[in-house]
Amino acid sequence: MVEAVLRATGPYSLRLTARTTAWQAKLPGGRWAAARQLHDGRVVIRASCEHAVEHARFMLALDDDTSEFHRLHARDALIGPAVQHLRGMRTRRKATVTHAVIRGVCGQLIQASRALQIERAIIRVCGEDPPSRVALAGLSPARIVACGLAGGRAATLTRLARTIDLDDLRADDRALERLGRERGVGPWTVGVVALQGLGRYDAGLVDDLALVKLLASLRRRWPEPGETAELLAPYGQWQGLASVFLLQGFRRGLVRGASMDRARLVRRASRTAA
């Protein structure tokens, strides 16, 4: 076992990023890592080996300097209150790109709780946690459908695992463009893989169901598909991180003029009109 005491680059909160004060994760090859944050802001990582420490640094986004994001958007009319209140929040990442791809395909346009159930079922049948590309590629679409995923999405997941070296995408500058060309992969899935698999902030969570509800609440009508891209576009290279702050801010009542109750009323009215 090894231990490292690290200081994150820029403002950082383990509690907000990992949503726990005592983070731990299983890593490929049977390795493991755990982390906690000291009162002075330093992060203590205990891990099975030095390689696991480096893996944990990536998963916890310790080396990402988000100072510019906070400087640019702390007074933003839409996300400013969330940026100020949730200072130091970053994105939790998966141990493998394959896991992020599974999440990105499972969560397309369904409730998060149901998507998580399906995701966990697929990981169980992979027989590896975290799942590897090889394990996922070995599953037939029918086996994945049995986990609760729709047939078309199961076929997409199998095809991606069998035709793309998923973990190599972290070193591919054109990875998002490549994923976006794949049949069955929309902008939301690309955003999930970018944030949780590749460690990139330049792809937003377009058409995330919670963002759709947020926009409906703000505009008093149900948005058209793709309309949430307009909400994220002003944040440019930071639109992925802006998505995270918008989602958490909406849940915590930090987005001015938006509320879940109003979103429900708008949704009900749109269904009645239809």
C-alpha distance (Angstrom), angle and dihedral (degrees) to the residues before:
residue distance angle dihedral
M1 . . .
V2 3.81 . .
E3 3.80 132.7 .
A4 3.79 128.8 -153.6
V5 3.80 129.1 -175.0
L6 3.80 109.0 -152.4
R7 3.76 138.5 176.4
A8 3.79 116.6 -141.3
T9 3.79 120.5 -127.2
G10 3.80 108.8 -108.8
P11 3.83 126.8 -12.1
Y12 3.79 110.6 -17.8
S13 3.80 138.6 176.3
L14 3.80 119.8 -177.3
R15 3.79 90.3 -168.2
L16 3.80 92.6 56.6
T17 3.80 95.9 38.5
A18 3.81 99.0 45.4
R19 3.83 95.2 24.3
T20 3.78 89.1 -130.0
T21 3.79 137.0 74.1
A22 3.81 92.3 -136.2
W23 3.82 108.9 47.6
Q24 3.79 121.9 -172.8
A25 3.78 134.3 169.2
K26 3.76 143.5 -176.9
L27 3.79 112.6 -124.9
P28 3.83 133.3 -161.4
G29 3.78 116.8 -77.5
G30 3.79 94.9 29.6
R31 3.80 92.8 -67.9
W32 3.79 122.9 138.8
A33 3.79 141.9 -167.3
A34 3.81 138.1 -168.0
A35 3.80 131.9 -170.0
R36 3.78 142.8 -169.3
Q37 3.80 132.3 176.9
L38 3.79 123.3 -124.9
H39 3.80 124.0 -138.6
D40 3.81 90.4 -104.1
G41 3.82 90.6 58.1
R42 3.79 98.6 -104.3
V43 3.80 117.1 132.6
V44 3.80 120.9 -134.1
I45 3.80 114.5 -151.2
R46 3.79 122.0 -168.1
A47 3.78 113.8 -171.5
S48 3.76 145.0 162.7
C49 3.82 92.8 -108.7
E50 3.81 143.7 -13.2
H51 3.80 91.1 -88.9
A52 3.80 89.1 56.3
V53 3.82 89.7 53.0
E54 3.81 90.1 55.8
H55 3.81 90.4 46.8
A56 3.81 89.7 52.1
R57 3.81 91.0 50.1
F58 3.79 88.6 58.3
M59 3.80 95.8 43.7
L60 3.80 91.2 50.7
A61 3.84 93.3 42.8
L62 3.80 90.8 -129.7
D63 3.80 94.8 153.8
D64 3.81 97.5 49.5
D65 3.78 112.3 105.4
T66 3.80 105.3 -146.6
S67 3.81 94.3 170.0
E68 3.81 91.5 112.3
F69 3.81 91.6 53.9
H70 3.80 90.9 53.2
R71 3.81 92.2 44.6
L72 3.81 93.8 49.8
H73 3.79 99.6 42.2
A74 3.82 108.8 28.2
R75 3.83 88.8 101.1
D76 3.80 96.3 36.3
A77 3.81 111.0 135.6
L78 3.80 92.8 -131.3
I79 3.80 108.0 34.5
G80 3.82 100.7 14.1
P81 3.83 95.6 100.6
A82 3.82 91.2 49.4
V83 3.82 92.3 46.2
Q84 3.80 90.1 52.4
H85 3.81 96.7 42.0
L86 3.82 95.5 42.5
R87 3.81 97.4 39.9
G88 3.80 111.6 165.8
M89 3.81 96.6 25.4
R90 3.80 115.3 139.2
T91 3.80 133.2 164.6
R92 3.78 126.5 -71.8
R93 3.79 108.7 -128.2
K94 3.77 132.4 -154.1
A95 3.78 122.9 -116.5
T96 3.81 91.4 -121.2
V97 3.77 134.2 28.3
T98 3.82 86.1 -129.5
H99 3.82 89.9 63.8
A100 3.82 90.4 50.7
V101 3.82 90.2 50.1
I102 3.81 90.6 51.3
R103 3.80 89.7 51.6
G104 3.78 92.5 45.3
V105 3.81 93.4 53.3
C106 3.81 97.2 39.1
G107 3.79 93.8 51.8
Q108 3.80 98.8 54.3
L109 3.82 108.1 134.1
I110 3.80 97.6 -30.9
Q111 3.79 133.8 106.4
A112 3.81 113.3 -77.3
S113 3.80 93.9 -124.9
R114 3.80 92.9 55.3
A115 3.80 91.8 44.1
L116 3.81 90.1 53.2
Q117 3.81 91.2 51.8
I118 3.81 90.7 53.3
E119 3.81 92.3 44.5
R120 3.81 91.9 53.2
A121 3.80 91.6 47.0
I122 3.82 91.2 53.3
I123 3.80 91.5 48.9
R124 3.80 89.9 51.4
V125 3.80 92.8 53.9
C126 3.81 89.8 45.7
G127 3.79 85.5 64.2
E128 3.81 91.7 -141.8
D129 3.78 131.8 90.8
P130 2.97 110.3 -137.8
P131 3.81 92.0 31.4
S132 3.79 120.0 -126.5
R133 3.77 127.6 -146.0
V134 3.82 90.3 -115.2
A135 3.81 92.4 54.7
L136 3.81 92.6 47.6
A137 3.81 92.8 46.1
G138 3.80 88.8 54.7
L139 3.80 92.1 63.1
S140 3.78 120.3 90.4
P141 3.82 119.0 -132.8
A142 3.81 87.8 -113.3
R143 3.80 90.8 57.4
I144 3.80 90.1 51.5
V145 3.81 91.8 46.7
A146 3.80 87.2 55.8
C147 3.83 86.6 61.2
G148 3.81 89.0 61.7
L149 3.80 102.7 -94.7
A150 3.80 118.9 133.1
G151 3.80 115.7 -104.0
G152 3.80 97.1 -112.0
R153 3.79 92.9 49.6
A154 3.80 91.4 46.1
A155 3.80 89.0 54.4
T156 3.82 89.8 49.0
L157 3.80 91.9 51.2
T158 3.80 92.9 49.4
R159 3.80 92.6 46.7
L160 3.80 93.5 50.1
A161 3.80 92.2 50.4
R162 3.80 93.1 47.4
T163 3.80 99.7 43.5
I164 3.82 105.6 33.9
D165 3.80 128.8 56.0
L166 3.78 90.5 -131.9
D167 3.79 100.3 -169.8
D168 3.80 90.9 51.1
L169 3.80 87.9 63.2
R170 3.82 89.3 83.7
A171 3.80 88.4 71.6
D172 3.82 95.1 43.3
D173 3.81 115.1 96.1
R174 3.81 89.7 -163.3
A175 3.81 95.3 48.0
L176 3.81 95.1 115.6
E177 3.78 92.5 49.4
R178 3.79 90.1 49.1
L179 3.79 93.6 49.6
G180 3.79 91.5 46.5
R181 3.81 90.6 59.3
E182 3.79 92.7 56.8
R183 3.80 117.4 105.2
G184 3.79 110.9 -110.3
V185 3.81 94.1 21.2
G186 3.80 114.7 110.5
P187 3.80 131.7 -179.6
W188 3.81 93.7 -87.9
T189 3.80 91.5 57.0
V190 3.80 90.4 46.3
G191 3.81 89.0 52.0
V192 3.80 93.0 50.7
V193 3.80 92.6 49.2
A194 3.81 90.9 46.3
L195 3.81 94.0 51.2
Q196 3.78 102.2 35.2
G197 3.79 102.3 27.7
L198 3.79 109.2 27.9
G199 3.80 101.4 29.1
R200 3.81 93.7 -124.1
Y201 3.80 127.7 141.5
D202 3.80 100.5 -167.5
A203 3.82 99.3 88.3
G204 3.79 118.9 70.6
L205 3.80 128.3 -146.5
V206 3.80 93.2 -105.2
D207 3.82 113.0 -168.9
D208 3.79 94.0 9.3
L209 3.79 102.9 163.7
A210 3.81 93.0 -125.5
L211 3.82 90.9 49.9
V212 3.81 89.1 50.2
K213 3.81 88.7 53.9
L214 3.80 91.0 47.0
L215 3.80 91.5 52.2
A216 3.81 91.3 45.5
S217 3.79 88.8 53.5
L218 3.81 92.0 50.4
R219 3.81 97.6 43.8
R220 3.82 98.1 35.0
R221 3.80 92.4 -128.8
W222 3.79 136.0 78.9
P223 3.84 109.8 -93.9
E224 3.76 125.2 -121.3
P225 3.85 118.6 -116.6
G226 3.79 110.2 -77.0
E227 3.79 94.2 16.6
T228 3.80 92.7 115.7
A229 3.82 86.9 68.0
E230 3.81 86.5 74.2
L231 3.80 89.1 55.6
L232 3.81 91.9 54.5
A233 3.80 101.3 36.4
P234 3.84 95.9 85.7
Y235 3.82 89.8 63.3
G236 3.80 93.0 62.9
Q237 3.80 113.2 -179.5
W238 3.82 89.4 10.5
Q239 3.81 98.3 52.4
G240 3.80 92.8 110.5
L241 3.79 91.9 56.1
A242 3.81 89.6 41.0
S243 3.81 87.2 57.4
V244 3.79 90.3 56.3
F245 3.81 92.9 49.2
L246 3.80 91.5 46.7
L247 3.80 92.5 50.8
Q248 3.79 94.4 47.0
G249 3.79 91.8 40.7
F250 3.81 91.5 51.9
R251 3.80 91.4 50.4
R252 3.81 90.6 50.1
G253 3.81 97.0 44.1
L254 3.80 93.4 -110.3
V255 3.83 98.4 127.1
R256 3.79 109.3 90.1
G257 3.79 114.2 -125.2
A258 3.81 94.8 11.4
S259 3.77 130.4 104.8
M260 3.77 136.7 160.5
D261 3.81 90.9 -127.0
R262 3.80 91.5 57.3
A263 3.81 90.3 47.2
R264 3.81 89.6 55.0
L265 3.80 91.2 51.1
V266 3.80 91.4 49.7
R267 3.81 90.9 48.8
R268 3.77 91.7 49.5
A269 3.79 91.5 49.2
S270 3.82 92.4 49.1
R271 3.79 91.3 51.8
T272 3.79 91.7 48.5
A273 3.81 91.2 50.1
A274 3.80 91.2 49.8
